[in-house]
Amino acid sequence: GVASLEGAAQMVASDIRYAQEYAMANRVSKQINFTQNSSVYTFNPTSNLDPSGQLPPGVTISSSTYTLTFNSLGEPTSIVYPPDLYVDVIVSGGGLSKTIRVLNFTGKVLFP
């Protein structure tokens, strides 16, 4: 129910931060790939440090299929400017949804 959706959204938010930190620490670009209506998301390049990217049963990515890319400075290069000041990753389950917002320029992850 609500608890698993909340937990899933927190997991996605922390995994986006992980991708950003990995990019900076390893001085590479790191991608996190979200597929609409899927309960799994993937990282590229892959590393054995990567989280599972497995959402709890009944929770899926409901925002559109999107690849979020961070450069070695931790900037989200996949968010084009103008006009996008952020990208929203939305997880849904049981008729409810939660939004994780990633800001342009800084890559700050906002989770309500």
DSSP file (Angstrom, degrees, kcal/mol; ACC not computed):
  #  RESIDUE AA STRUCTURE BP1 BP2  ACC     N-H-->O    O-->H-N    N-H-->O    O-->H-N    TCO  KAPPA ALPHA  PHI   PSI    X-CA   Y-CA   Z-CA
    1    1 A G     >        0   0    0      0, 0.0     4,-1.8     0, 0.0     3,-0.2   0.000 360.0 360.0 360.0-139.7    0.0    0.0    0.0
    2    2 A V  H  >  +     0   0    0      1,-0.2     4,-2.8     2,-0.2     5,-0.2   0.868 360.0  56.5 -60.3 -39.9    1.1    3.5    0.8
    3    3 A A  H  > S+     0   0    0      1,-0.2     4,-2.6     2,-0.2    -1,-0.2   0.911 107.6  46.6 -62.3 -43.1    4.1    2.4    2.8
    4    4 A S  H  > S+     0   0    0      2,-0.2     4,-2.3     1,-0.2    -1,-0.2   0.867 113.1  50.0 -69.6 -33.5    5.6    0.4   -0.1
    5    5 A L  H  X S+     0   0    0     -4,-1.8     4,-2.5     2,-0.2    -2,-0.2   0.927 111.9  47.9 -66.8 -44.5    5.0    3.3   -2.5
    6    6 A E  H  X S+     0   0    0     -4,-2.8     4,-2.2     1,-0.2    -2,-0.2   0.923 113.6  47.7 -60.0 -45.2    6.6    5.8   -0.1
    7    7 A G  H  X S+     0   0    0     -4,-2.6     4,-2.1    -5,-0.2    -1,-0.2   0.889 110.7  51.8 -63.4 -39.6    9.6    3.4    0.4
    8    8 A A  H  X S+     0   0    0     -4,-2.3     4,-2.5     2,-0.2    -2,-0.2   0.913 109.5  49.3 -63.6 -43.3    9.8    2.9   -3.4
    9    9 A A  H  X S+     0   0    0     -4,-2.5     4,-2.4     1,-0.2    -2,-0.2   0.897 111.1  49.4 -64.7 -39.9    9.9    6.7   -4.0
   10   10 A Q  H  X S+     0   0    0     -4,-2.2     4,-2.4     2,-0.2    -1,-0.2   0.886 110.4  51.7 -64.6 -37.6   12.6    7.1   -1.4
   11   11 A M  H  X S+     0   0    0     -4,-2.1     4,-2.4     2,-0.2    -2,-0.2   0.931 110.1  47.8 -63.6 -46.4   14.6    4.3   -3.0
   12   12 A V  H  X S+     0   0    0     -4,-2.5     4,-2.2     1,-0.2    -2,-0.2   0.925 111.9  50.5 -60.7 -44.7   14.4    5.9   -6.4
   13   13 A A  H  X S+     0   0    0     -4,-2.4     4,-1.9     1,-0.2    -1,-0.2   0.918 113.2  44.9 -60.4 -43.9   15.5    9.3   -5.0
   14   14 A S  H  X S+     0   0    0     -4,-2.4     4,-2.0     1,-0.2    -1,-0.2   0.839 111.6  52.8 -72.6 -30.1   18.5    7.8   -3.2
   15   15 A D  H  X S+     0   0    0     -4,-2.4     4,-2.1     2,-0.2    -1,-0.2   0.825 107.2  52.0 -73.0 -30.7   19.4    5.7   -6.3
   16   16 A I  H  X S+     0   0    0     -4,-2.2     4,-2.0     2,-0.2    -2,-0.2   0.917 110.6  48.2 -66.9 -42.8   19.4    8.9   -8.4
   17   17 A R  H  X S+     0   0    0     -4,-1.9     4,-2.8     1,-0.2    -2,-0.2   0.895 109.0  54.7 -62.0 -39.1   21.7   10.5   -5.9
   18   18 A Y  H  X S+     0   0    0     -4,-2.0     4,-3.0     2,-0.2     5,-0.2   0.929 106.5  50.1 -58.8 -46.4   23.8    7.4   -6.1
   19   19 A A  H  X S+     0   0    0     -4,-2.1     4,-2.1     1,-0.2    -1,-0.2   0.898 112.5  47.8 -60.8 -40.2   24.2    7.8   -9.8
   20   20 A Q  H  X S+     0   0    0     -4,-2.0     4,-1.9     2,-0.2    -1,-0.2   0.925 113.9  45.8 -65.7 -45.2   25.2   11.4   -9.4
   21   21 A E  H  X S+     0   0    0     -4,-2.8     4,-2.9     1,-0.2     5,-0.2   0.879 111.1  53.2 -66.9 -37.4   27.7   10.6   -6.7
   22   22 A Y  H  X S+     0   0    0     -4,-3.0     4,-2.5    -5,-0.2     6,-0.2   0.923 107.5  51.9 -61.4 -44.7   29.1    7.7   -8.7
   23   23 A A  H  X>S+     0   0    0     -4,-2.1     5,-1.7    -5,-0.2     4,-0.7   0.915 114.7  42.1 -58.8 -44.5   29.6   10.0  -11.8
   24   24 A M  H  <5S+     0   0    0     -4,-1.9     3,-0.4     2,-0.2    -2,-0.2   0.920 115.2  48.7 -70.0 -43.9   31.5   12.5   -9.6
   25   25 A A  H  <5S+     0   0    0     -4,-2.9    -2,-0.2     1,-0.2    -1,-0.2   0.868 122.3  33.5 -65.6 -36.4   33.6   10.0   -7.7
   26   26 A N  H  <5S-     0   0    0     -4,-2.5    -1,-0.2    -5,-0.2    -2,-0.2   0.402 103.2-126.9-101.7   1.5   34.6    8.1  -10.8
   27   27 A R  T  <5S+     0   0    0     -4,-0.7     2,-0.3    -3,-0.4    -3,-0.2   0.906  71.2 110.8  52.0  48.8   34.8   11.1  -13.2
   28   28 A V  S   <S-     0   0    0     -5,-1.7     2,-0.4    -6,-0.2    -1,-0.2  -0.852  76.3 -95.9-135.1 171.2   32.5    9.5  -15.7
   29   29 A S        -     0   0    0     -2,-0.3     2,-0.4    42,-0.1    42,-0.2  -0.776  40.3-164.7 -85.9 140.6   29.0   10.0  -17.0
   30   30 A K  E     -A   70   0A   0     40,-2.2    40,-2.6    -2,-0.4     2,-0.3  -0.995   0.5-159.2-130.7 133.4   26.5    7.7  -15.3
   31   31 A Q  E     -AB  69  44A   0     13,-3.7    13,-2.1    -2,-0.4     2,-0.4  -0.837  10.7-161.9-112.6 148.2   23.0    7.0  -16.5
   32   32 A I  E     -AB  68  43A   0     36,-2.3    36,-2.6    -2,-0.3     2,-0.6  -0.991  18.5-151.9-125.1 122.3   19.9    5.8  -14.8
   33   33 A N  E     -AB  67  42A   0      9,-3.4     9,-1.6    -2,-0.4     2,-0.5  -0.838   9.4-168.6-105.0 118.3   17.3    4.4  -17.3
   34   34 A F  E     -AB  66  41A   0     32,-3.1    32,-2.3    -2,-0.6     2,-0.5  -0.891   4.3-160.5-105.8 132.1   13.7    4.5  -16.4
   35   35 A T    >   -     0   0    0      5,-0.5     3,-2.0    -2,-0.5    26,-0.4  -0.955  26.9-111.6-115.7 126.6   11.1    2.6  -18.5
   36   36 A Q  T 3  S+     0   0    0     -2,-0.5    26,-0.2     1,-0.3    28,-0.1  -0.253  99.6   8.1 -58.0 137.4    7.5    3.5  -18.3
   37   37 A N  T 3  S+     0   0    0     24,-3.5     2,-0.3     1,-0.2    -1,-0.3   0.587 102.8 123.2  67.3  13.4    5.2    0.8  -16.7
   38   38 A S    <   -     0   0    0     -3,-2.0    23,-2.5    23,-0.4    -1,-0.2  -0.741  56.7-152.0-102.2 153.9    8.3   -1.2  -15.6
   39   39 A S  S    S+     0   0    0     -2,-0.3    16,-3.3    21,-0.2     2,-0.4   0.240  79.6  66.0-103.7  11.7    9.2   -2.1  -12.0
   40   40 A V  B     -D   54   0B   0     14,-0.2    -5,-0.5    -5,-0.2     2,-0.3  -0.985  58.2-171.7-131.9 141.7   12.9   -2.2  -12.8
   41   41 A Y  E     -B   34   0A   0     12,-2.1     2,-0.3    -2,-0.4    -7,-0.2  -0.958  13.7-147.9-129.8 157.2   15.4    0.6  -13.7
   42   42 A T  E     -B   33   0A   0     -9,-1.6    -9,-3.4    -2,-0.3     2,-0.3  -0.784   4.4-134.8-126.5 161.9   19.0    0.1  -14.8
   43   43 A F  E     -B   32   0A   0     -2,-0.3   -11,-0.2   -11,-0.2     3,-0.1  -0.845  21.0-129.5-115.1 151.1   22.3    1.9  -14.6
   44   44 A N  E    S+B   31   0A   0    -13,-2.1   -13,-3.7    -2,-0.3     2,-0.2  -0.943  92.9  28.9-151.1 129.1   24.9    2.5  -17.3
   45   45 A P  S    S-     0   0    0      0, 0.0    -1,-0.3     0, 0.0     2,-0.1   0.604 101.2-135.1 -65.7 154.7   27.8    2.0  -17.2
   46   46 A T        -     0   0    0     -2,-0.2     2,-0.3    -3,-0.1    -2,-0.1  -0.443  25.3-177.5 -81.1 156.2   27.0   -0.9  -14.8
   47   47 A S    >   -     0   0    0     -2,-0.1     3,-1.7    -3,-0.0    -4,-0.1  -0.978  39.8-118.8-146.7 152.0   29.1   -1.4  -11.6
   48   48 A N  T 3  S+     0   0    0     -2,-0.3    -2,-0.0     1,-0.3    -1,-0.0   0.585 114.4  63.8 -71.6  -5.2   28.9   -4.1   -8.9
   49   49 A L  T 3  S+     0   0    0      2,-0.0    -1,-0.3     0, 0.0    -3,-0.0   0.583  78.3 116.9 -86.2 -12.3   28.1   -1.2   -6.5
   50   50 A D  S <  S-     0   0    0     -3,-1.7   -35,-0.0     1,-0.1    -4,-0.0  -0.241  70.4-115.0 -61.9 141.4   24.9   -0.4   -8.3
   51   51 A P        -     0   0    0      0, 0.0    -8,-0.1     0, 0.0    -1,-0.1  -0.216  32.2-104.4 -63.7 167.0   21.6   -0.8   -6.4
   52   52 A S        -     0   0    0      2,-0.1   -11,-0.1     1,-0.1     3,-0.1   0.809  32.2-147.0 -67.9 -30.6   19.2   -3.4   -7.6
   53   53 A G        +     0   0    0      1,-0.2   -12,-2.1   -13,-0.1     2,-0.7   0.745  49.9 140.7  68.4  20.9   16.8   -1.0   -9.3
   54   54 A Q  B     -D   40   0B   0    -14,-0.2    -1,-0.2     3,-0.0   -14,-0.2  -0.874  41.4-150.6-104.0 115.1   13.9   -3.3   -8.3
   55   55 A L        -     0   0    0    -16,-3.3     3,-0.1    -2,-0.7   -16,-0.1  -0.444  31.6 -92.1 -78.3 156.2   10.7   -1.7   -7.2
   56   56 A P    >   -     0   0    0      0, 0.0     3,-2.0     0, 0.0    -1,-0.1  -0.225  60.2 -72.9 -63.7 158.9    8.5   -3.5   -4.7
   57   57 A P  T 3  S+     0   0    0      0, 0.0     3,-0.1     0, 0.0   -53,-0.0  -0.240 121.2  19.0 -53.2 134.7    5.6   -5.6   -6.1
   58   58 A G  T 3  S+     0   0    0      1,-0.2     2,-0.5    -3,-0.1    36,-0.4   0.425 100.2 108.3  85.5  -1.7    2.8   -3.5   -7.5
   59   59 A V    <   +     0   0    0     -3,-2.0     2,-0.3    34,-0.2    34,-0.2  -0.930  42.2 169.0-111.6 132.2    4.9   -0.4   -7.9
   60   60 A T  E     -E   92   0C   0     32,-2.7    32,-2.9    -2,-0.5     2,-0.6  -0.892  43.2 -97.4-134.1 165.3    6.0    0.9  -11.4
   61   61 A I  E     +E   91   0C   0    -23,-2.5   -24,-3.5   -26,-0.4   -23,-0.4  -0.750  38.3 177.7 -77.4 119.8    7.5    3.9  -13.0
   62   62 A S        +     0   0    0     28,-3.0    29,-0.2    -2,-0.6    -1,-0.1   0.606  51.8  88.1-105.3 -13.0    4.6    5.8  -14.4
   63   63 A S  S    S-     0   0    0     27,-1.3   -26,-0.2     1,-0.2     3,-0.1  -0.326  96.2 -75.3 -73.3 170.4    6.4    8.8  -15.9
   64   64 A S        -     0   0    0      1,-0.2    -1,-0.2   -28,-0.1     2,-0.1  -0.168  59.3 -80.4 -67.9 160.8    7.6    8.4  -19.5
   65   65 A T        +     0   0    0     -3,-0.1     2,-0.3   -30,-0.1   -30,-0.2  -0.421  67.7 165.6 -58.8 128.3   10.6    6.3  -20.5
   66   66 A Y  E     -A   34   0A   0    -32,-2.3   -32,-3.1    -2,-0.1     2,-0.6  -0.995  37.0-144.1-155.2 138.4   13.6    8.5  -19.7
   67   67 A T  E     -A   33   0A   0     -2,-0.3     2,-0.6   -34,-0.2   -34,-0.2  -0.940  16.9-157.6-106.9 118.7   17.4    8.3  -19.3
   68   68 A L  E     -A   32   0A   0    -36,-2.6   -36,-2.3    -2,-0.6     2,-0.5  -0.849  13.2-167.2 -95.3 122.1   18.8   10.6  -16.7
   69   69 A T  E     -A   31   0A   0     -2,-0.6     9,-1.2   -38,-0.2     8,-1.0  -0.942   8.9-167.0-118.3 128.2   22.5   11.3  -17.3
   70   70 A F  E     -AC  30  76A   0    -40,-2.6   -40,-2.2    -2,-0.5     2,-0.1  -0.919  13.8-144.0-108.2 137.2   24.9   12.9  -14.9
   71   71 A N    >   -     0   0    0      4,-2.5     3,-2.5    -2,-0.4   -43,-0.2  -0.292  40.9 -84.5 -88.4-177.4   28.3   14.1  -16.0
   72   72 A S  T 3  S+     0   0    0      1,-0.3   -45,-0.2   -45,-0.2   -43,-0.1   0.618 130.3  56.1 -67.3 -11.0   31.5   14.0  -14.0
   73   73 A L  T 3  S-     0   0    0      2,-0.1    -1,-0.3   -46,-0.1   -49,-0.1   0.399 120.0-109.5 -94.9   0.8   30.6   17.2  -12.2
   74   74 A G  S <  S+     0   0    0     -3,-2.5    -2,-0.1     1,-0.3   -54,-0.1   0.639  71.9 143.3  81.2  13.8   27.3   15.7  -11.1
   75   75 A E        -     0   0    0    -55,-0.1    -4,-2.5     1,-0.1     2,-1.5  -0.702  58.1-120.9 -88.9 139.1   25.3   17.9  -13.5
   76   76 A P  B >   +C   70   0A   0      0, 0.0     3,-1.4     0, 0.0    29,-0.3  -0.612  33.3 178.1 -80.4  92.4   22.2   16.3  -15.2
   77   77 A T  T 3  S+     0   0    0     -2,-1.5    -7,-0.2    -8,-1.0    -9,-0.0   0.630  71.8  69.5 -72.7 -12.4   23.2   16.7  -18.8
   78   78 A S  T 3  S+     0   0    0     -9,-1.2     2,-0.8    -3,-0.1    -1,-0.3   0.668  79.8  85.1 -79.5 -15.3   20.1   15.0  -20.0
   79   79 A I  S <  S-     0   0    0     -3,-1.4    26,-0.2   -10,-0.3     2,-0.2  -0.779  76.2-147.8 -90.3 113.2   17.9   17.9  -18.9
   80   80 A V     >  -     0   0    0     -2,-0.8     4,-0.9     6,-0.1     6,-0.1  -0.509  13.1-116.2 -85.0 148.1   17.9   20.3  -21.7
   81   81 A Y  T  4 S+     0   0    0     -2,-0.2     4,-0.1     2,-0.2    -2,-0.0  -0.992  76.9  58.6-129.6 139.3   17.6   24.1  -21.2
   82   82 A P  T  4 S+     0   0    0      0, 0.0    -1,-0.1     0, 0.0     3,-0.0   0.791 118.5   3.7 -74.4 170.9   15.4   25.9  -22.1
   83   83 A P  T  4 S+     0   0    0      0, 0.0     2,-0.7     0, 0.0    -2,-0.2  -0.962 105.4  84.1-107.4   5.0   12.7   25.2  -21.1
   84   84 A D     <  +     0   0    0     -4,-0.9     3,-0.1     1,-0.2    -5,-0.0  -0.582  34.9 169.1 -83.1 113.8   13.2   22.2  -18.7
   85   85 A L  S    S-     0   0    0     -2,-0.7    19,-3.2     1,-0.2     2,-0.3   0.556  73.1  -1.1 -91.8 -10.5   14.2   23.3  -15.2
   86   86 A Y  E     - F   0 103C   0     17,-0.3     2,-0.4    -6,-0.1    17,-0.2  -0.976  61.8-131.0-162.9 167.6   13.6   19.8  -13.9
   87   87 A V  E     - F   0 102C   0     15,-2.0    15,-2.9    -2,-0.3     2,-0.5  -0.991  20.9-143.7-126.9 142.8   12.6   16.3  -14.7
   88   88 A D  E     - F   0 101C   0     -2,-0.4     2,-0.6    13,-0.2    13,-0.2  -0.905   6.8-163.5-107.9 130.0   10.0   14.4  -12.7
   89   89 A V  E     - F   0 100C   0     11,-3.2    11,-3.0    -2,-0.5     2,-0.5  -0.964  17.4-163.2-106.7 123.0   10.3   10.6  -12.1
   90   90 A I  E     - F   0  99C   0     -2,-0.6   -28,-3.0     9,-0.2   -27,-1.3  -0.916   9.3-165.5-115.6 129.2    6.9    9.3  -10.9
   91   91 A V  E     -EF  61  98C   0      7,-2.5     7,-2.7    -2,-0.5     2,-0.3  -0.911  12.8-171.1-110.5 141.5    6.3    6.0   -9.2
   92   92 A S  E     +EF  60  97C   0    -32,-2.9   -32,-2.7    -2,-0.4     2,-0.3  -0.948  15.5 152.1-134.1 151.1    2.8    4.6   -8.9
   93   93 A G  E >   + F   0  96C   0      3,-2.4     3,-1.8    -2,-0.3   -34,-0.2  -0.860  66.0  11.4-172.5 141.4    1.1    1.8   -7.2
   94   94 A G  T 3  S-     0   0    0    -36,-0.4     3,-0.1     1,-0.3   -35,-0.1   0.813 129.0 -56.6  58.7  32.5   -2.4    1.0   -5.8
   95   95 A G  T 3  S+     0   0    0      1,-0.3     2,-0.3     0, 0.0    -1,-0.3   0.501 119.3 101.2  80.0   2.8   -3.9    4.1   -7.5
   96   96 A L  E <   -F   93   0C   0     -3,-1.8    -3,-2.4   -95,-0.0     2,-0.3  -0.791  51.4-162.6-115.4 160.3   -1.4    6.5   -5.8
   97   97 A S  E     -F   92   0C   0     -2,-0.3     2,-0.4    -5,-0.2    -5,-0.2  -0.990   8.3-158.0-143.2 155.7    1.7    8.1   -7.1
   98   98 A K  E     -F   91   0C   0     -7,-2.7    -7,-2.5    -2,-0.3     2,-0.5  -0.983  14.9-142.6-130.5 141.9    4.8    9.9   -5.8
   99   99 A T  E     -F   90   0C   0     -2,-0.4     2,-0.5    -9,-0.2    -9,-0.2  -0.898   8.3-166.3-111.7 132.1    7.0   12.3   -7.6
  100  100 A I  E     -F   89   0C   0    -11,-3.0   -11,-3.2    -2,-0.5     2,-0.5  -0.976  17.3-157.1-111.0 121.5   10.8   12.6   -7.4
  101  101 A R  E     -FG  88 110C   0      9,-2.5     9,-3.6    -2,-0.5     2,-0.5  -0.861   7.6-162.5-107.1 131.0   12.0   15.8   -9.0
  102  102 A V  E     -FG  87 109C   0    -15,-2.9   -15,-2.0    -2,-0.5     7,-0.2  -0.955  19.2-137.2-112.8 119.5   15.6   16.3  -10.3
  103  103 A L  E  >  -F   86   0C   0      5,-2.8     4,-1.3    -2,-0.5   -17,-0.3  -0.457  17.3-114.8 -79.0 145.7   16.6   20.0  -10.8
  104  104 A N  T  4 S+     0   0    0    -19,-3.2     2,-2.7     2,-0.2     4,-0.3  -0.258  92.3  14.9 -67.5 164.8   18.5   21.1  -13.8
  105  105 A F  T  4 S+     0   0    0    -29,-0.3    -1,-0.1     1,-0.2   -19,-0.0  -0.361 133.6  39.4  69.4 -64.3   22.1   22.5  -13.4
  106  106 A T  T  4 S-     0   0    0     -2,-2.7    -1,-0.2   -31,-0.1    -2,-0.2   0.790  91.2-139.0 -87.7 -27.8   22.6   21.2   -9.9
  107  107 A G     <  +     0   0    0     -4,-1.3    -3,-0.1    -3,-0.3    -2,-0.1   0.615  38.9 169.8  76.3  11.5   21.0   17.8  -10.2
  108  108 A K        -     0   0    0     -4,-0.3    -5,-2.8    -6,-0.1     2,-0.6  -0.323  29.6-135.3 -58.6 136.8   19.5   18.3   -6.7
  109  109 A V  E     -G  102   0C   0     -7,-0.2     2,-0.5    -3,-0.1    -7,-0.2  -0.861  17.4-163.2 -99.8 119.7   16.9   15.6   -5.9
  110  110 A L  E     +G  101   0C   0     -9,-3.6    -9,-2.5    -2,-0.6    -2,-0.0  -0.895   9.6 178.8-104.5 125.5   13.7   16.9   -4.3
  111  111 A F              0   0    0     -2,-0.5   -11,-0.1   -11,-0.2    -2,-0.0  -0.950 360.0 360.0-128.6 112.1   11.5   14.4   -2.7
  112  112 A P              0   0    0      0, 0.0   -12,-0.1     0, 0.0    -1,-0.1   0.503 360.0 360.0 -60.3 360.0    8.3   15.9   -1.0
